[in-house]
Amino acid sequence: MVYLDGAKYYNSTDATFSEYFFTNLTVGRNYLIEIAARNRIGEGAKAQITLLAASLPPKLQLPDFMSATLTSITVNASKPLYTGGSDIIKFVYRRNNGPLTDF
């Protein structure tokens, strides 16, 4: 048996059942998920976990150019309005040195 927020959500009669894909969840909401094994005597104790329904944040807009020197460039990224349902904890910047060229 699979329970979502205390209500029966899915009842499997397949003894090899080992995973379930939840759909139509609300991003940013916590869900209580419980799973119990059942035999002909009855249902066993439920294992439970609370999980946050979240997705990856969207692709960011291009960063704003702030300043440059001979050896550095400063850019600023803006936090997106949609975060994927979970707080943005950091920005990851990667540098691409471009193709090597001979002058």
N, C-alpha and C positions, 0 to 999 in steps of 0.2 A: 504494500500500500504506500502511496505517496500522498502526503498532506501538504497543503499550502496555506499558511496562516491558520492552521487548526482545522481546516475543512478537507474532507477527502477530495483529492484532485485526480488521482489515477489509481486504478485497481488492475494489477497485472496478474494473469493466471499463468504466465510463462515463468518457469523455474529458472531460466537462464537470464531473466531480466536483470540488468546491472547498471543501466544508465537511463536518464530521462531528460529530455530537452524541454524546458519551460518556455512558453511563448506568451505574447501579449502582456508582458510585464511593464510596469511604469518605471521609466528611468528615473533614478534619484530616490527610489523608495526601497526600504528594507523589507525583506520577506523572510518569514519563518518557514523553513523547509524541513519536513520530518519524513522519515522512511522507516517502515517496519516490515519484517519478514512474517509470512503467514504459513502455517501448515494446517493439517486437518484438525488439530486441537484448538487452534485459534491464532490470534495475532500476538507477536512478541512485542517487547518494549521498543519504543520509537527512538531512533537516533535523530538528533536535530542539529541544525545549523541556521544561523541568521546571515543572510547575504544581501548585499546592496546590488540592485539592478543598475548597471552602469555600462557605458560604452566608451570607446576611445574619443578623445576630444577631436574636433574638426581640424582640418588643415588651417593653419594661421594665415592671415593676410601677410603680405611682404612686410618685413620690419622697416621701421622708419630710420633713415640715415640721420645720425646726430652730428658726427664730426669725424675728421681724419687728420692724421699726421703722416710723416714719411714712413712710419713703421706700424701704424695702428689705424683701425677704423672702429667707430663706436656706433652701434645700432640699438634700437629699442623695439621690443616686441610688445604688442598690446594683448591683454588677456581677452580671449573670445567671450562673447555673450553666452554661448552654449558651451558647457564644460563637459558634457557627456554624463552628467549626473553625479560627478564626484569632483571635489575641489582640485584645481590645478595646483600642484605642489612645486613645480619648477619648470623652467624653460631649458631646453637642450639646444645649444648652438653647435653647429658643425662648420668647419672651414674647409673649403675646397680651393686648393692652390692653383687650379686650372691646369691647362696643358703646358708641358715644358716646351719652351721655344728657344731657338738659338738666334741671336741677333748678329 
